[in-house]
């Protein structure tokens, strides 16, 4: 519902409320399942964490839905316009809106209803075949497999209750003052802000080993086999009887003789990972945006139309996309992911203008005769973009031990200042200049850092706000001539257009490799390191009839 209320000649108020709901997901013929963190797993010693199945019948939940619906999508809206005087208007608004839920990789909740079968190895190291065609394909289990342990050792998709249906929310607010400078020109000053919550992302990694255990046990003990004296000395035992068995029945959560202390201490050691991303269930992202805006507009008059704007803004977020950006470096301290956003552009200025020459039919001069035909109906237009570069971060191939942590790693740094390389001339020359400082400028990124307790994670935020791409400067120009065909009221005309993109042929260099272990760190190697294209020209004719 929505309403406009004109309080008086100076004040108009707009208010409304939108309500959105998201019904729980269901599947065709109820052929789908979900992870339950509390359900006992019968083939992992009944420790918590097993599959549950939709539908009715033995082993099923008696319901078509395994996740909750969400009914709290209240979106209030409020706005006002207040006329201070005949040339000045103040506007303000605030509200909440919701985005759609995207299942980024299709449904992943099919465990127990699809089957990928590998013929068991006979443990002869290839001396004997696993099967022969003459004997036929060995018997294999045929879905549906309504068994809470059917996907042990797999990556388990989890909807997390109503997280699967909780809509991404955006709270927004703005304030603007618009002033008329002349009958054809106005200026506007405004502030825009927004706060995004429950954004879809890929941060959660519920089956990560808690880094606090590094302090308690140390790396050597965590990396030891669960059957080793080090594990016994640390007081860590196998979480269930079959955990470290070399062989075990199908679907038992056996990790074999290579099972480690770290794997035993995972929250759900019977599984490889808990996947809240693929089925659209990870809604843990958050972002904030603030912008101050100046805008000038000159409307048509004397042949000139002009629009110019400047935006000074800042974007902070812990995730930039729901397209698989990777899990958090430390699931238990996801605040480490909060940084300047990848799409942050601090300064962003835009300019556009259209000028129609005052010659030809309907204009001030030369509105008849050959002069009108030659010089009339010419238009010149231009668009300019001038913005600061997006922030960057460095990467490293020195990763956290995968046996311990599911997330990636970022480099160790000592400062956020001075990452750009020295420039020998007035302009950047990739033949002699490098985009970054040499690797020696940064702390050593050595694997031995993980052998003790010095540093297990890098300390760089995802992006460095002081280290950015080169600025984006670009101008496009168009010259257009209209030829009128036929009489005054004839719809026939011919447009000739000449256009130039990146008309000043500006070069915007890239960065080269930003991996600290790369032999070409910070060095531009080819045209692939350019962020823009050379000047392009095109001519066009368009006939209207």
Rosetta blueprint (number, residue, H / E / L):
1 X L
2 X E
3 X E
4 X E
5 X E
6 X E
7 X L
8 X L
9 X L
10 X L
11 X E
12 X E
13 X E
14 X E
15 X E
16 X E
17 X E
18 X E
19 X E
20 X E
21 X E
22 X E
23 X L
24 X L
25 X L
26 X L
27 X L
28 X H
29 X H
30 X H
31 X L
32 X L
33 X E
34 X E
35 X E
36 X E
37 X E
38 X E
39 X E
40 X E
41 X E
42 X H
43 X H
44 X H
45 X L
46 X L
47 X E
48 X E
49 X E
50 X E
51 X E
52 X E
53 X E
54 X L
55 X E
56 X L
57 X L
58 X L
59 X L
60 X L
61 X L
62 X L
63 X E
64 X L
65 X L
66 X L
67 X L
68 X L
69 X L
70 X E
71 X E
72 X E
73 X E
74 X E
75 X E
76 X E
77 X E
78 X E
79 X E
80 X E
81 X E
82 X E
83 X E
84 X E
85 X E
86 X L
87 X L
88 X E
89 X E
90 X E
91 X E
92 X E
93 X E
94 X E
95 X E
96 X E
97 X E
98 X E
99 X L
100 X L
101 X L
102 X L
103 X L
104 X L
105 X L
106 X L
107 X L
108 X L
109 X L
110 X L
111 X E
112 X L
113 X L
114 X E
115 X L
116 X L
117 X L
118 X L
119 X L
120 X L
121 X L
122 X L
123 X L
124 X L
125 X L
126 X L
127 X L
128 X L
129 X L
130 X L
131 X L
132 X L
133 X H
134 X H
135 X H
136 X L
137 X L
138 X L
139 X L
140 X L
141 X L
142 X L
143 X L
144 X L
145 X L
146 X L
147 X L
148 X L
149 X L
150 X L
151 X L
152 X L
153 X L
154 X L
155 X E
156 X E
157 X E
158 X L
159 X L
160 X L
161 X H
162 X H
163 X H
164 X H
165 X L
166 X L
167 X L
168 X L
169 X E
170 X E
171 X E
172 X E
173 X E
174 X E
175 X E
176 X E
177 X E
178 X E
179 X E
180 X E
181 X E
182 X E
183 X L
184 X L
185 X E
186 X E
187 X E
188 X E
189 X E
190 X E
191 X E
192 X E
193 X E
194 X E
195 X E
196 X E
197 X E
198 X E
199 X E
200 X L
201 X L
202 X L
203 X L
204 X L
205 X L
206 X L
207 X L
208 X L
209 X L
210 X L
211 X L
212 X H
213 X H
214 X H
215 X H
216 X H
217 X H
218 X L
219 X H
220 X H
221 X H
222 X H
223 X L
224 X L
225 X E
226 X L
227 X L
228 X L
229 X H
230 X H
231 X H
232 X H
233 X H
234 X H
235 X L
236 X L
237 X L
238 X L
239 X L
240 X L
241 X L
242 X L
243 X L
244 X L
245 X L
246 X L
247 X L
248 X L
249 X L
250 X L
251 X L
252 X L
253 X L
254 X L
255 X L
256 X H
257 X H
258 X H
259 X L
260 X E
261 X H
262 X H
263 X H
264 X H
265 X L
266 X L
267 X L
268 X L
269 X L
270 X L
271 X L
272 X L
273 X E
274 X E
275 X E
276 X L
277 X L
278 X L
279 X L
280 X L
281 X L
282 X L
283 X L
284 X L
285 X E
286 X E
287 X E
288 X E
289 X E
290 X E
291 X E
292 X E
293 X E
294 X E
295 X E
296 X E
297 X E
298 X E
299 X L
300 X L
301 X L
302 X L
303 X L
304 X E
305 X E
306 X E
307 X E
308 X E
309 X E
310 X E
311 X E
312 X E
313 X E
314 X E
315 X E
316 X E
317 X E
318 X L
319 X L
320 X L
321 X L
322 X L
323 X L
324 X L
325 X L
326 X L
327 X L
328 X L
329 X L
330 X L
331 X H
332 X H
333 X H
334 X H
335 X H
336 X H
337 X H
338 X L
339 X E
340 X E
341 X L
342 X L
343 X L
344 X L
345 X L
346 X L
347 X E
348 X E
349 X E
350 X E
351 X E
352 X E
353 X E
354 X E
355 X E
356 X E
357 X L
358 X L
359 X E
360 X L
361 X L
362 X L
363 X L
364 X L
365 X E
366 X L
367 X L
368 X L
369 X H
370 X H
371 X H
372 X H
373 X H
374 X H
375 X H
376 X L
377 X L
378 X E
379 X E
380 X E
381 X E
382 X E
383 X E
384 X E
385 X E
386 X E
387 X E
388 X L
389 X L
390 X L
391 X E
392 X E
393 X L
394 X L
395 X E
396 X L
397 X L
398 X L
399 X L
400 X L
401 X L
402 X L
403 X L
404 X L
405 X L
406 X L
407 X L
408 X L
409 X L
410 X L
411 X L
412 X L
413 X L
414 X L
415 X L
416 X L
417 X L
418 X L
419 X L
420 X E
421 X L
422 X L
423 X L
424 X L
425 X L
426 X L
427 X L
428 X L
429 X L
430 X L
431 X L
432 X L
433 X L
434 X L
435 X L
436 X E
437 X L
438 X L
439 X H
440 X H
441 X H
442 X L
443 X L
444 X L
445 X L
446 X L
447 X H
448 X H
449 X H
450 X H
451 X L
452 X L
453 X L
454 X L
455 X L
456 X L
457 X L
458 X L
459 X L
460 X L
461 X L
462 X L
463 X L
464 X E
465 X E
466 X E
467 X E
468 X E
469 X L
470 X L
471 X L
472 X E
473 X E
474 X E
475 X E
476 X E
477 X E
478 X E
479 X E
480 X E
481 X E
482 X E
483 X E
484 X E
485 X L
486 X L
487 X L
488 X L
489 X L
490 X L
491 X L
492 X L
493 X E
494 X E
495 X E
496 X E
497 X E
498 X E
499 X E
500 X E
501 X E
502 X L
503 X L
504 X L
505 X L
506 X L
507 X L
508 X L
509 X E
510 X L
511 X L
512 X L
513 X E
514 X L
515 X E
516 X L
517 X L
518 X L
519 X L
520 X L
521 X E
522 X L
523 X L
524 X L
525 X L
526 X L
527 X H
528 X H
529 X H
530 X E
531 X L
532 X L
533 X L
534 X L
535 X L
536 X E
537 X E
538 X E
539 X E
540 X E
541 X E
542 X E
543 X E
544 X E
545 X L
